[in-house]
Amino acid sequence: MENTILGHYIVPQHVGYMTVLRANTGWHYEWAPVKGVYSPPALEPGIRCVKIDIPLILRDRIGEIVGKGGKHLKKITAAAGCLYIFVRDDTIEIWGKDETFACACSLLWKRMDVMSLA
């Protein structure tokens, strides 16, 4: 049976996290990305971050890497099985478990290679 929220959301302790009360587990943090706001799953157990520097020739085309509404990054996130990808300060951050990084990096480099040829 699905957990039921008994309480209400309280002021987040970290962007993207809310404290919730669930019937069978009590109080805990629940993470969900905040659209357009840097909100990584930094408090999730077993999750870490890998950073990729965006090549100089593509730094003025970051919008093309991300896609409208983040569509390219969302596709890569889903395909790789990672939790979160965010472009920040000419760097792409990939948040997930170790087994997701190779696929995510490969898909991101493939996207940037296609762009550099255009």
C-alpha positions in Angstrom: 0.0 0.0 0.0 1.2 3.5 -0.9 2.4 5.7 2.0 0.0 8.4 2.9 1.1 11.9 3.8 -0.4 12.7 7.3 1.2 16.0 7.7 2.0 18.9 5.5 5.2 20.1 3.8 7.4 22.2 6.1 10.0 24.7 5.1 12.8 22.8 3.3 16.1 22.2 5.1 17.9 22.1 1.7 16.6 23.2 -1.7 14.7 20.3 -3.2 14.1 18.6 0.2 10.9 18.7 2.2 10.2 17.2 5.6 7.2 14.9 5.3 5.3 12.7 7.7 4.4 9.3 6.4 2.0 6.8 8.1 4.4 3.9 8.5 7.8 5.6 8.5 7.4 8.8 10.4 9.2 12.1 9.6 11.8 12.0 6.9 13.3 14.1 4.1 11.9 13.7 0.6 13.8 15.0 -2.4 12.4 16.3 -5.7 14.2 18.6 -8.1 13.0 22.2 -8.3 12.5 23.3 -12.0 15.1 25.8 -13.0 16.7 26.0 -9.5 19.9 24.3 -8.5 18.5 21.6 -6.2 20.8 18.5 -6.2 20.1 15.3 -4.2 23.0 16.1 -2.0 21.6 14.4 1.1 20.6 11.1 -0.6 22.6 8.1 0.7 24.9 6.5 -1.9 24.6 9.4 -4.4 27.6 11.4 -5.5 28.4 14.0 -8.2 30.7 13.9 -11.2 31.5 17.1 -13.1 32.2 17.6 -16.8 33.8 20.8 -18.0 31.9 22.2 -21.1 34.5 22.7 -23.9 35.3 26.4 -24.6 33.9 26.3 -28.1 30.5 25.3 -26.7 30.2 27.6 -23.7 28.2 30.1 -25.7 25.8 27.4 -26.8 24.9 25.9 -23.4 21.2 26.4 -24.2 21.6 23.9 -27.1 23.1 21.4 -24.7 20.3 21.7 -22.2 17.4 22.0 -24.8 14.2 23.9 -24.5 12.8 23.3 -21.0 15.8 21.0 -20.3 14.6 18.4 -22.7 18.0 17.1 -23.7 19.2 16.8 -20.1 15.9 15.1 -19.1 16.3 12.5 -21.8 19.9 11.8 -20.8 19.0 11.6 -17.1 16.2 9.1 -17.9 18.4 7.0 -20.3 21.4 6.8 -17.9 19.3 6.2 -14.8 20.9 9.0 -12.9 19.0 11.3 -10.6 19.9 14.9 -11.7 21.9 16.7 -14.3 22.5 20.5 -14.0 24.6 23.0 -15.9 26.4 25.3 -13.5 29.3 27.7 -14.1 30.4 26.1 -17.4 30.3 22.7 -15.8 27.8 19.9 -16.1 27.0 18.1 -12.8 25.7 14.6 -12.9 24.2 13.3 -9.7 23.6 9.6 -9.2 25.0 6.2 -8.3 28.4 5.1 -9.6 26.9 2.8 -12.2 25.0 5.6 -14.0 28.0 7.9 -14.7 29.5 6.1 -17.6 26.3 6.1 -19.6 25.5 9.7 -18.7 29.0 11.0 -19.6 28.9 9.1 -22.9 25.5 10.5 -23.8 26.6 14.1 -22.8 29.8 13.8 -24.8 27.9 12.5 -27.8 25.5 15.5 -27.6 28.4 17.9 -27.4 30.3 16.2 -30.3 27.2 16.5 -32.5 27.0 20.2 -31.6 30.7 20.9 -32.2 30.4 19.5 -35.8 27.4 21.7 -36.6 
